[in-house]
Amino acid sequence: MRSNALSVSPSERGSTFDVVSDASAASRWFAVYTTCRHEKRVAQHFGHRDIDFYLPLYRSERKWRDGSKVALELPLFPSYIFVHIKRSERSSVLSVPGALALVGGTGGEPASLPDAAIEGLKIGLTEQRVEPHAVVRVGQQVRIRSGAFAGMQGVVVRKKSGFRVVLTLDLIMQSVAVEVGEEDLDSLEMESSLYESFCGLRPCLNGM
């Protein structure tokens, strides 16, 4: 199964006004909750409005009633899309049709995601087989040793002759399953977050 993604970056404006020393004013990644099955439409609006976004997609083979098969590119995280913006630009994002809310953390503020987590997801989608998976809270917890997902924690699910590690993005309560060799896994004895990069972020929704 191949993976793909929609993404776009805004053009360089060259204005010194955007160069802000305050780290809190810098652009960060945020998760946007969207209308169901409107993720690609929202992504198109973001592109038209020069909003930097990332919509992870995966390829799925479907079979119709007449026996014909078709390959579809579907959102990896249904009803979610990521944007790279400043906190002050929230209103621009939420003015897009279908963009319902920014996923928040504590204190009623939108919770940002680590750049490394998004970059790892982008690389992982091109290098490994990734697909959606139901959120799993039981099973052996492990840390991946090598590859694009190295250092990330998840839950091992044994399927037939191979291993799958379920990585959960706690912020949006969504999971993906990645095929990993047993030699690339380290067992974790103590209970920890399923996805270390997103530790401490709560899955609550905030608008403005």
Backbone as JSON, one array per atom type, in Angstrom:
{
  "sequence": "MRSNALSVSPSERGSTFDVVSDASAASRWFAVYTTCRHEKRVAQHFGHRDIDFYLPLYRSERKWRDGSKVALELPLFPSYIFVHIKRSERSSVLSVPGALALVGGTGGEPASLPDAAIEGLKIGLTEQRVEPHAVVRVGQQVRIRSGAFAGMQGVVVRKKSGFRVVLTLDLIMQSVAVEVGEEDLDSLEMESSLYESFCGLRPCLNGM",
  "N": [[0.84, -1.18, 0.0], [0.68, 2.13, -0.95], [1.56, 5.42, 0.18], [0.48, 8.84, 0.44], [0.34, 12.46, 0.36], [-1.25, 15.63, 0.82], [0.07, 18.83, 0.62], [1.09, 22.21, 1.15], [3.03, 25.2, 0.91], [3.19, 28.61, 1.95], [4.03, 31.45, -0.14], [7.15, 33.21, -0.13], [7.18, 36.23, 1.55], [8.95, 38.21, 2.26], [8.88, 40.31, 4.05], [9.98, 42.32, 6.73], [8.38, 42.64, 8.84], [7.29, 40.26, 9.65], [9.29, 39.04, 10.99], [9.76, 38.14, 14.05], [10.98, 38.42, 17.29], [9.94, 37.28, 19.56], [9.3, 34.11, 20.73], [6.81, 33.0, 21.04], [5.31, 34.05, 19.04], [5.98, 32.8, 16.78], [5.45, 30.62, 13.93], [3.62, 27.63, 14.34], [2.74, 24.12, 14.4], [-0.64, 23.1, 14.23], [-3.58, 21.17, 14.97], [-6.5, 20.9, 13.08], [-9.93, 20.55, 13.43], [-12.3, 19.22, 11.26], [-15.26, 19.37, 9.12], [-16.94, 16.3, 8.64], [-15.67, 14.19, 6.12], [-14.86, 16.28, 4.53], [-12.26, 16.97, 4.35], [-10.4, 17.21, 2.18], [-11.57, 19.25, 0.7], [-11.4, 21.37, 2.51], [-8.63, 21.54, 2.6], [-8.13, 22.45, 0.02], [-9.22, 25.02, 0.15], [-7.48, 26.12, 2.06], [-5.14, 26.13, 0.55], [-5.82, 27.96, -1.49], [-5.98, 30.23, 0.04], [-3.45, 30.67, 0.85], [-2.5, 29.4, 3.15], [-0.39, 27.55, 5.11], [-0.41, 24.09, 5.11], [-0.95, 20.59, 6.01], [-2.08, 17.59, 4.88], [-2.29, 14.39, 5.6], [-2.38, 11.53, 3.55], [-3.49, 8.24, 2.61], [-3.26, 5.3, 0.56], [-5.93, 3.35, -0.53], [-7.37, 0.31, -1.5], [-10.39, -0.34, -3.07], [-13.34, -2.29, -3.66], [-15.95, -2.4, -5.9], [-19.52, -3.08, -6.17], [-19.96, -4.2, -8.66], [-17.73, -5.64, -9.1], [-15.48, -4.33, -9.99], [-12.34, -2.67, -9.31], [-10.85, 0.0, -7.49], [-8.42, 2.48, -6.72], [-8.13, 4.52, -3.99], [-7.3, 7.66, -2.53], [-7.23, 8.47, 0.69], [-7.97, 10.43, 3.66], [-5.63, 10.11, 6.27], [-6.15, 10.64, 8.91], [-9.27, 10.88, 9.66], [-11.39, 13.72, 9.47], [-9.5, 15.54, 10.36], [-6.91, 17.95, 9.89], [-3.67, 19.4, 9.46], [-2.22, 22.56, 10.26], [0.21, 25.13, 9.69], [0.8, 27.75, 11.42], [0.75, 31.08, 12.94], [-0.31, 31.83, 16.27], [-1.91, 34.06, 16.25], [-3.15, 33.93, 13.84], [-5.38, 32.35, 13.89], [-8.06, 33.04, 13.37], [-8.15, 33.34, 10.61], [-7.83, 30.73, 9.74], [-10.12, 29.47, 10.83], [-12.09, 30.74, 9.47], [-12.39, 29.47, 7.14], [-14.55, 27.52, 5.15], [-15.87, 24.62, 6.57], [-13.78, 24.2, 8.34], [-13.8, 23.62, 11.6], [-12.79, 23.87, 14.28], [-9.83, 24.55, 16.28], [-7.75, 22.13, 17.68], [-7.43, 21.87, 21.14], [-5.4, 22.4, 24.13], [-4.5, 22.57, 27.52], [-5.99, 25.17, 29.54], [-7.63, 26.37, 27.69], [-6.44, 27.16, 25.32], [-5.26, 26.72, 21.93], [-3.46, 23.76, 21.2], [-0.16, 23.31, 20.32], [1.8, 21.32, 18.02], [4.82, 19.39, 18.01], [7.38, 20.27, 15.69], [9.07, 18.23, 14.83], [7.5, 15.96, 15.06], [5.54, 16.21, 13.07], [7.19, 16.32, 10.81], [8.36, 13.79, 11.0], [6.12, 12.23, 10.53], [5.53, 12.93, 7.88], [7.83, 11.93, 6.55], [7.67, 9.26, 7.26], [5.35, 8.42, 5.94], [6.18, 8.26, 3.33], [8.16, 6.38, 3.38], [7.34, 4.04, 4.67], [4.79, 1.52, 5.12], [1.72, 2.7, 5.96], [-1.37, 2.96, 7.65], [-4.77, 3.75, 8.67], [-5.81, 3.03, 12.05], [-7.74, 1.58, 14.61], [-8.03, 3.18, 17.78], [-5.92, 1.95, 20.28], [-5.61, 0.78, 23.56], [-4.55, -1.21, 25.02], [-2.14, -3.87, 25.49], [1.29, -4.69, 24.66], [3.65, -2.2, 25.3], [5.96, -0.38, 23.35], [9.11, 0.94, 22.06], [10.18, 2.32, 19.04], [13.15, 1.54, 17.36], [14.64, 2.32, 15.02], [14.61, 4.03, 11.77], [12.11, 6.2, 10.18], [10.29, 6.57, 12.22], [11.71, 6.36, 14.54], [12.29, 6.31, 18.03], [9.71, 6.88, 18.74], [6.84, 5.91, 20.64], [4.57, 3.16, 21.11], [1.89, 0.75, 20.8], [2.16, -2.71, 20.53], [0.79, -4.85, 18.1], [0.13, -8.05, 17.24], [-0.09, -9.53, 14.13], [-0.93, -12.16, 12.26], [1.94, -13.38, 10.8], [3.59, -11.25, 11.29], [4.62, -8.11, 12.88], [2.83, -5.33, 14.11], [2.96, -1.93, 14.94], [1.08, 0.23, 16.78], [0.71, 3.59, 16.6], [-0.38, 6.28, 18.42], [-1.87, 9.43, 18.1], [-2.38, 11.33, 20.58], [-3.5, 13.86, 20.85], [-5.5, 14.21, 18.91], [-6.82, 11.87, 19.17], [-6.43, 9.72, 17.35], [-5.16, 6.96, 15.45], [-2.44, 5.19, 13.85], [-1.28, 2.3, 12.08], [1.81, 0.71, 11.89], [4.05, -1.33, 10.11], [6.57, -3.18, 11.55], [9.75, -4.66, 12.12], [10.59, -7.22, 14.49], [13.13, -6.95, 15.53], [13.51, -4.26, 15.56], [12.3, -3.17, 17.74], [12.0, -2.0, 21.1], [11.16, -3.05, 24.28], [8.99, -1.5, 26.62], [8.91, -1.19, 30.01], [7.57, 0.32, 31.92], [4.47, 2.11, 32.25], [3.5, 4.42, 29.74], [3.05, 7.28, 27.56], [1.32, 6.66, 24.47], [2.24, 7.87, 22.27], [4.97, 9.54, 22.21], [5.78, 12.04, 21.23], [3.55, 13.61, 21.39], [2.92, 13.9, 24.02], [1.12, 14.89, 26.91], [-0.79, 16.56, 25.77], [-4.19, 17.39, 25.52], [-7.23, 15.98, 24.23], [-9.24, 18.09, 23.62], [-11.56, 20.45, 22.23], [-11.23, 23.67, 20.81], [-12.44, 26.76, 19.72], [-12.29, 29.92, 18.85]],
  "CA": [[0.0, 0.0, 0.0], [1.47, 3.34, -1.03], [1.03, 6.55, 0.93], [0.65, 10.12, -0.21], [-0.13, 13.53, 1.22], [-1.43, 16.95, 0.25], [0.68, 19.86, 1.44], [1.44, 23.42, 0.42], [3.67, 26.22, 1.74], [2.96, 29.95, 1.42], [5.15, 32.08, -0.81], [7.96, 34.08, 0.72], [6.73, 37.61, 1.41], [10.12, 39.08, 2.37], [8.62, 41.45, 4.92], [10.63, 42.24, 8.03], [7.33, 42.7, 9.86], [7.04, 38.9, 10.1], [10.44, 38.57, 11.76], [9.45, 38.49, 15.43], [11.9, 37.77, 18.21], [9.17, 36.54, 20.55], [9.09, 32.74, 20.26], [5.39, 32.67, 21.07], [4.69, 34.56, 17.83], [6.45, 32.0, 15.65], [4.49, 29.67, 13.38], [3.66, 26.29, 14.9], [1.75, 23.2, 13.83], [-1.85, 22.88, 15.0], [-4.54, 20.27, 14.35], [-7.8, 21.52, 12.84], [-11.05, 19.61, 13.32], [-13.07, 19.62, 10.09], [-16.5, 18.67, 8.83], [-16.69, 14.93, 8.18], [-15.5, 13.95, 4.68], [-14.58, 17.52, 3.82], [-10.86, 17.29, 4.58], [-9.74, 17.66, 0.96], [-12.15, 20.55, 0.33], [-10.79, 22.34, 3.41], [-7.25, 21.67, 2.15], [-8.15, 23.3, -1.17], [-9.43, 26.39, 0.63], [-6.23, 26.56, 2.67], [-4.21, 26.41, -0.53], [-6.23, 29.2, -2.15], [-5.77, 31.36, 0.96], [-2.02, 30.73, 1.18], [-2.3, 28.89, 4.5], [0.48, 26.37, 5.1], [-1.14, 22.96, 5.69], [-0.51, 19.23, 5.7], [-3.16, 16.61, 4.96], [-1.75, 13.05, 5.32], [-3.27, 10.64, 2.81], [-3.01, 6.88, 2.36], [-3.92, 4.67, -0.58], [-6.8, 2.24, -0.16], [-7.98, -0.4, -2.62], [-11.79, -0.63, -2.83], [-13.99, -3.11, -4.66], [-17.35, -2.03, -6.05], [-20.45, -4.21, -6.27], [-19.85, -4.83, -9.98], [-16.47, -6.38, -9.14], [-14.36, -3.48, -10.38], [-11.52, -2.18, -8.21], [-10.36, 1.36, -7.63], [-7.49, 2.91, -5.68], [-8.53, 5.82, -3.47], [-6.42, 8.33, -1.58], [-8.12, 8.88, 1.76], [-7.29, 11.06, 4.8], [-5.12, 9.18, 7.27], [-6.87, 10.96, 10.15], [-10.56, 11.46, 9.26], [-11.86, 14.95, 10.12], [-8.4, 16.35, 10.89], [-5.88, 18.45, 8.99], [-2.7, 20.17, 10.21], [-1.85, 23.85, 9.7], [1.42, 25.72, 10.25], [0.41, 29.15, 11.53], [0.95, 31.77, 14.21], [-1.54, 31.8, 17.06], [-2.72, 35.21, 15.87], [-3.79, 33.66, 12.55], [-6.45, 31.38, 14.08], [-9.31, 33.47, 12.75], [-8.06, 33.07, 9.16], [-8.05, 29.3, 9.56], [-11.49, 29.11, 11.18], [-13.02, 31.35, 8.52], [-12.49, 28.57, 5.99], [-15.71, 26.63, 5.24], [-15.55, 23.24, 6.94], [-12.82, 24.2, 9.44], [-14.68, 23.83, 12.74], [-12.1, 24.28, 15.51], [-8.46, 24.13, 16.52], [-7.7, 21.23, 18.82], [-6.8, 22.6, 22.22], [-4.77, 21.75, 25.28], [-4.96, 23.1, 28.8], [-6.15, 26.62, 29.6], [-8.48, 26.88, 26.62], [-5.64, 27.61, 24.19], [-4.91, 25.67, 20.97], [-2.22, 23.04, 21.55], [0.72, 23.14, 19.16], [2.46, 20.03, 17.86], [6.25, 19.53, 17.72], [7.75, 20.2, 14.28], [9.68, 16.93, 14.56], [6.45, 14.95, 14.94], [4.95, 16.35, 11.74], [8.2, 15.92, 9.82], [8.47, 12.34, 11.07], [4.94, 11.68, 9.88], [5.71, 13.12, 6.43], [8.84, 10.99, 6.07], [7.17, 7.9, 7.46], [4.35, 8.1, 4.92], [6.86, 7.97, 2.07], [9.11, 5.27, 3.53], [6.77, 2.85, 5.26], [3.37, 1.27, 4.91], [0.95, 3.27, 7.06], [-2.81, 2.96, 7.42], [-5.5, 4.06, 9.91], [-6.02, 1.92, 12.97], [-8.56, 1.95, 15.76], [-7.24, 3.52, 18.97], [-5.69, 0.79, 21.13], [-5.09, 1.15, 24.86], [-4.04, -2.38, 25.72], [-1.08, -4.56, 24.76], [2.67, -4.36, 25.02], [4.15, -0.9, 24.86], [7.32, -0.48, 22.81], [9.71, 2.1, 21.42], [10.79, 1.95, 17.77], [14.58, 1.83, 17.42], [15.23, 2.92, 13.83], [13.69, 4.45, 10.72], [11.49, 7.52, 10.31], [9.54, 6.65, 13.47], [12.61, 6.03, 15.64], [12.07, 7.05, 19.26], [8.29, 6.98, 19.05], [6.29, 4.82, 21.44], [3.27, 2.69, 20.67], [1.43, -0.55, 21.29], [2.38, -3.77, 19.55], [-0.32, -5.72, 17.75], [0.62, -9.14, 16.4], [-1.04, -9.89, 13.07], [-0.41, -13.28, 11.5], [3.35, -13.68, 11.03], [4.38, -10.04, 11.48], [4.31, -7.21, 13.98], [2.38, -3.98, 13.8], [3.01, -1.03, 16.07], [0.04, 1.25, 16.67], [1.12, 4.89, 17.12], [-1.58, 7.07, 18.65], [-1.73, 10.86, 18.3], [-3.33, 11.57, 21.66], [-4.16, 15.15, 20.71], [-6.73, 14.08, 18.11], [-7.38, 10.55, 19.42], [-6.39, 8.94, 16.12], [-4.01, 6.06, 15.45], [-2.01, 4.55, 12.62], [-0.56, 1.05, 12.29], [3.04, 0.65, 11.1], [4.67, -2.66, 10.15], [7.94, -3.07, 12.06], [10.37, -5.93, 12.47], [10.77, -7.41, 15.93], [14.45, -6.48, 15.9], [13.48, -2.8, 15.64], [11.46, -2.78, 18.87], [12.48, -2.1, 22.47], [10.02, -3.14, 25.19], [8.92, -0.51, 27.69], [8.36, -1.85, 31.18], [6.66, 1.2, 32.66], [3.39, 2.7, 31.46], [3.84, 5.73, 29.21], [2.2, 7.74, 26.48], [1.42, 5.87, 23.26], [2.94, 8.65, 21.26], [5.76, 10.42, 23.07], [5.88, 13.37, 20.67], [2.35, 14.37, 21.69], [2.65, 13.72, 25.44], [0.64, 16.03, 27.68], [-1.81, 17.33, 25.08], [-5.51, 16.81, 25.73], [-8.08, 16.02, 23.04], [-10.42, 18.93, 23.74], [-11.69, 21.33, 21.08], [-11.42, 25.09, 21.08], [-12.62, 27.54, 18.52], [-11.49, 31.14, 18.95]],
  "C": [[0.88, 1.24, 0.0], [0.78, 4.44, -0.24], [1.31, 7.83, 0.19], [0.17, 11.2, 0.74], [-0.3, 14.8, 0.41], [-0.76, 17.94, 1.17], [1.03, 21.04, 0.56], [2.05, 24.41, 1.39], [3.42, 27.58, 1.12], [4.21, 30.52, 0.8], [5.88, 33.01, 0.15], [7.54, 35.53, 0.49], [7.88, 38.6, 1.57], [9.92, 40.27, 3.27], [9.3, 41.27, 6.26], [9.62, 42.28, 9.15], [7.08, 41.33, 10.45], [8.17, 38.34, 10.93], [10.25, 39.04, 13.2], [10.36, 37.71, 16.35], [11.17, 36.93, 19.24], [8.84, 35.16, 20.02], [7.62, 32.38, 20.2], [4.68, 33.13, 19.81], [5.11, 33.76, 16.6], [5.36, 31.04, 15.18], [4.71, 28.29, 13.99], [2.62, 25.43, 14.21], [0.58, 23.03, 14.79], [-2.76, 21.91, 14.23], [-5.88, 20.99, 14.24], [-8.85, 20.43, 12.68], [-11.97, 20.1, 12.22], [-14.41, 18.87, 10.01], [-16.18, 17.3, 8.25], [-16.68, 14.84, 6.66], [-15.3, 15.22, 3.87], [-13.11, 17.93, 3.97], [-10.18, 17.84, 3.33], [-10.28, 19.01, 0.5], [-11.55, 21.66, 1.21], [-9.34, 22.59, 2.99], [-7.16, 22.58, 0.92], [-8.34, 24.77, -0.78], [-8.16, 26.94, 1.27], [-5.21, 26.94, 1.6], [-4.53, 27.71, -1.23], [-5.94, 30.42, -1.29], [-4.33, 31.45, 1.46], [-1.75, 30.36, 2.63], [-1.5, 27.59, 4.42], [-0.23, 25.22, 5.81], [-0.51, 21.63, 5.32], [-1.68, 18.28, 5.93], [-2.59, 15.24, 4.6], [-2.8, 12.19, 4.63], [-2.65, 9.25, 2.71], [-3.83, 6.29, 1.23], [-4.69, 3.44, -0.12], [-7.43, 1.63, -1.4], [-9.44, -0.76, -2.26], [-12.37, -1.44, -3.99], [-15.47, -2.76, -4.7], [-18.21, -3.28, -6.23], [-20.35, -4.93, -7.61], [-18.54, -5.6, -10.15], [-15.27, -5.56, -9.54], [-13.64, -2.96, -9.14], [-11.02, -0.78, -8.51], [-9.46, 1.7, -6.45], [-7.86, 4.33, -5.26], [-7.46, 6.37, -2.53], [-7.3, 8.97, -0.53], [-7.33, 9.54, 2.89], [-6.86, 10.01, 5.82], [-5.82, 9.38, 8.61], [-8.19, 11.63, 9.79], [-10.96, 12.64, 10.12], [-10.76, 15.8, 10.74], [-7.43, 16.74, 9.78], [-4.96, 19.34, 9.81], [-2.37, 21.48, 9.5], [-0.63, 24.38, 10.42], [1.21, 27.23, 10.27], [0.9, 29.75, 12.84], [-0.38, 31.74, 14.96], [-2.48, 32.94, 16.66], [-3.48, 34.99, 14.57], [-4.93, 32.65, 12.67], [-7.72, 31.76, 13.34], [-9.31, 33.21, 11.25], [-8.34, 31.61, 8.87], [-9.52, 28.94, 9.77], [-12.52, 29.79, 10.3], [-13.2, 30.51, 7.27], [-13.7, 27.65, 6.15], [-15.28, 25.2, 5.55], [-14.51, 23.12, 8.03], [-13.57, 24.57, 10.71], [-13.98, 24.37, 13.98], [-10.65, 23.85, 15.48], [-8.46, 23.24, 17.76], [-6.88, 21.87, 19.92], [-6.17, 21.75, 23.29], [-5.35, 22.31, 26.55], [-5.12, 24.62, 28.7], [-6.96, 27.21, 28.47], [-7.73, 27.4, 25.41], [-5.37, 26.45, 23.23], [-3.57, 25.05, 21.34], [-1.39, 22.82, 20.3], [1.38, 21.77, 19.18], [3.93, 20.26, 17.55], [6.52, 19.41, 16.22], [8.28, 18.82, 13.92], [8.62, 15.84, 14.36], [5.8, 15.0, 13.57], [5.93, 15.92, 10.66], [8.37, 14.4, 9.81], [7.3, 11.66, 10.38], [5.06, 11.78, 8.37], [6.69, 12.1, 5.86], [8.33, 9.56, 6.16], [6.18, 7.48, 6.4], [4.99, 7.75, 3.58], [7.74, 6.73, 2.16], [8.48, 3.97, 4.0], [5.28, 2.73, 4.95], [2.6, 1.72, 6.15], [-0.52, 3.27, 6.68], [-3.51, 3.29, 8.73], [-5.68, 2.81, 10.75], [-6.85, 2.41, 14.13], [-7.65, 2.21, 16.96], [-7.15, 2.31, 19.89], [-5.08, 1.23, 22.44], [-4.52, -0.04, 25.63], [-2.96, -3.04, 24.86], [0.3, -4.07, 25.19], [3.09, -3.03, 24.45], [5.62, -1.01, 24.46], [7.79, 0.88, 22.31], [10.39, 1.62, 20.15], [12.24, 2.42, 17.75], [15.08, 2.66, 16.24], [14.17, 3.32, 12.82], [13.08, 5.81, 11.02], [10.76, 7.69, 11.63], [10.39, 6.33, 14.7], [12.35, 6.93, 16.85], [10.61, 7.17, 19.66], [7.82, 5.73, 19.78], [4.91, 4.43, 20.94], [2.94, 1.35, 21.29], [1.59, -1.57, 20.18], [1.11, -4.59, 19.37], [0.23, -6.8, 16.83], [-0.46, -9.51, 15.39], [-0.41, -10.94, 12.18], [1.07, -13.47, 11.82], [4.19, -12.45, 11.32], [3.96, -9.24, 12.69], [3.8, -5.89, 13.42], [2.45, -3.16, 15.07], [1.97, 0.06, 15.83], [0.51, 2.52, 17.37], [-0.11, 5.76, 17.23], [-1.23, 8.53, 18.87], [-2.79, 11.25, 19.32], [-4.11, 12.86, 21.49], [-5.47, 15.04, 19.95], [-7.35, 12.7, 18.25], [-7.5, 9.73, 18.14], [-5.12, 8.1, 16.14], [-3.69, 5.58, 14.05], [-1.23, 3.29, 12.97], [0.63, 1.0, 11.34], [3.65, -0.73, 11.23], [6.15, -2.51, 10.51], [8.46, -4.46, 12.39], [10.62, -6.02, 13.96], [12.12, -6.87, 16.4], [14.52, -4.96, 16.05], [12.67, -2.29, 16.81], [12.18, -2.96, 20.2], [11.26, -2.09, 23.38], [10.12, -2.07, 26.28], [8.23, -1.15, 28.89], [7.34, -0.97, 31.9], [5.66, 1.84, 31.72], [3.79, 4.09, 31.03], [2.86, 6.11, 28.11], [2.39, 6.88, 25.26], [2.2, 6.6, 22.18], [3.69, 9.76, 21.97], [5.8, 11.84, 22.55], [4.69, 14.25, 21.04], [1.98, 14.27, 23.17], [2.16, 15.01, 26.08], [-0.43, 16.84, 27.02], [-3.16, 16.64, 25.2], [-6.39, 16.98, 24.49], [-9.36, 16.82, 23.26], [-10.4, 19.94, 22.59], [-11.89, 22.76, 21.53], [-11.58, 25.81, 19.76], [-11.71, 28.76, 18.55], [-10.81, 31.2, 20.29]]
}
